[in-house]
Amino acid sequence: MWCQDVLDLELDEPVDAIVSTAALHWVPDHDRLWARLGRALRPGGALEVQCGGQGNIAGVREVIEAVAGDLAPELVGWSPWVFAGPKDTERRLREAGFRAIRCWLQPRPTRPEDVDAFVRTSILAAHLNRLPPERREPFASAVVAGVRLPLDYVRLNVSALRDSALSG
């Protein structure tokens, strides 16, 4: 199996297409992200991405911030995500050598069957890893208690082509 941090992505040969779903909002540096993906594509190569976008889980993030103020002050103001909007993403893509760029936000209200497990694993994992073990459960329980459904997911959709005029 092959695994590599996308910000350090190096390929032997450029690829025809890159597809990513629900992952790139975890990458902390979107300026470097789009440039790195552009270098990984052959000229004319396609990029199709869907990830968390501007406004994603805003209600949950408010709960996290409020609970952090009481139970985990070291987490106040901290986020493991970049929820970018279309305008900033389009600019970054142009600067990274993409054309035929389409970026848009799409609300996706989400109702997980097991809210407790979903919030703890899909949303809070990075937060919990920053806390000492004895403070994880009280923090997670308080966040889960404050979450209201549906979760206000907002997806950023990106479709672009690498400029054919650029060289590797």
C-alpha positions in Angstrom: 0.0 0.0 0.0 1.2 3.5 -0.8 0.4 6.5 1.4 1.7 10.1 1.2 0.8 13.4 2.7 -0.9 15.4 -0.1 1.2 18.5 0.7 4.3 16.5 0.0 2.8 14.6 -3.0 5.4 13.4 -5.5 4.5 11.1 -8.4 6.7 9.4 -10.8 4.4 10.5 -13.7 1.6 13.0 -13.8 -1.9 11.5 -13.8 -5.0 12.2 -15.9 -7.4 12.9 -13.1 -7.6 13.4 -9.4 -10.8 12.7 -7.5 -11.3 13.4 -3.8 -14.4 13.1 -1.6 -14.8 14.5 2.0 -11.0 14.7 2.7 -9.3 18.0 1.6 -10.9 20.2 4.3 -8.5 18.4 6.7 -5.5 19.8 4.8 -4.2 22.9 6.7 -2.6 24.8 3.8 -4.9 25.2 0.8 -2.5 27.4 -1.1 0.0 24.6 -1.2 -2.7 22.0 -1.6 -4.0 23.2 -5.0 -0.5 23.9 -6.3 0.6 20.4 -5.3 -2.4 18.8 -7.0 -1.8 20.9 -10.1 1.8 19.6 -10.4 0.5 16.0 -10.0 -1.8 16.3 -13.1 -0.7 16.1 -16.7 -1.6 19.2 -18.8 -5.3 19.1 -19.5 -5.8 16.7 -16.5 -9.1 16.9 -14.6 -9.6 17.7 -10.9 -13.0 16.7 -9.3 -13.2 17.4 -5.5 -16.0 17.5 -2.9 -15.1 18.5 0.6 -16.4 20.5 3.6 -16.9 24.1 2.5 -17.6 27.6 4.0 -20.2 27.3 6.8 -19.8 23.5 7.2 -21.0 22.2 10.6 -21.2 25.8 11.8 -23.7 24.8 14.6 -21.4 22.0 15.8 -18.4 24.3 15.7 -20.3 26.8 17.9 -21.0 23.9 20.4 -17.3 22.8 20.3 -16.2 26.4 21.0 -18.6 26.8 23.9 -17.7 23.5 25.5 -14.0 24.2 25.0 -14.4 27.4 26.9 -15.6 25.4 29.9 -13.7 22.1 29.6 -10.8 22.5 27.3 -9.5 26.0 27.1 -6.5 24.9 25.0 -9.0 24.1 22.2 -10.6 27.6 22.1 -10.1 29.0 18.6 -8.5 25.9 17.3 -9.8 23.9 14.3 -8.4 20.9 12.4 -10.4 22.0 9.3 -10.2 24.5 6.4 -13.7 25.2 5.2 -13.0 27.4 2.2 -15.5 29.2 0.0 -15.8 29.2 -3.8 -14.1 32.6 -4.3 -10.9 31.8 -2.4 -10.8 28.4 -3.9 -11.2 29.7 -7.5 -8.4 32.2 -6.8 -6.1 29.5 -5.5 -6.9 27.2 -8.4 -6.1 30.0 -11.0 -2.8 30.7 -9.2 -2.0 27.0 -9.3 -2.5 26.8 -13.0 -6.0 25.5 -13.4 -8.7 26.7 -15.9 -12.3 25.8 -16.7 -12.8 26.2 -12.9 -16.2 25.7 -11.3 -16.6 26.0 -7.5 -19.9 26.0 -5.7 -21.3 25.4 -2.2 -24.1 22.8 -1.7 -26.0 22.5 1.6 -26.2 18.8 2.7 -28.2 18.6 5.9 -27.1 15.3 7.6 -28.9 13.1 10.0 -26.5 10.3 11.2 -28.2 7.3 12.7 -25.9 7.2 15.7 -25.2 10.8 16.5 -23.0 10.1 19.4 -20.7 7.8 17.5 -20.7 10.0 14.5 -19.7 13.2 16.4 -17.0 11.4 18.4 -15.4 9.7 15.4 -16.1 11.9 12.3 -16.0 15.3 14.0 -14.2 15.3 17.3 -11.3 12.8 16.7 -8.7 15.5 16.2 -10.0 17.5 19.2 -9.9 14.5 21.4 -6.4 13.6 20.4 -5.2 17.0 21.7 -6.7 16.4 25.1 -5.3 14.2 27.9 -7.2 10.9 28.1 -9.0 11.7 31.4 -10.6 14.9 29.8 -11.7 13.3 26.5 -15.0 11.7 27.7 -16.4 14.8 29.5 -15.5 17.0 26.5 -17.1 14.6 24.0 -20.2 14.0 26.1 -20.8 17.8 26.5 -20.4 18.4 22.7 -22.7 15.5 21.8 -25.3 16.8 24.3 -25.3 20.2 22.6 -25.5 19.0 19.0 -28.8 19.5 17.2 -29.9 17.7 14.0 -29.7 18.0 11.2 -26.0 18.6 11.1 -25.5 21.6 8.8 -23.1 20.1 6.3 -22.1 22.4 3.5 -20.0 20.8 0.7 -17.6 22.7 -1.5 -17.6 21.2 -5.0 -14.6 21.8 -7.3 -14.2 21.0 -11.0 -11.2 22.2 -12.9 -8.7 21.3 -15.6 -4.9 21.8 -15.4 -3.9 24.4 -17.9 -2.5 22.7 -21.0 0.0 25.5 -21.5 1.9 24.7 -18.3 4.8 22.3 -18.2 5.4 19.7 -15.5 
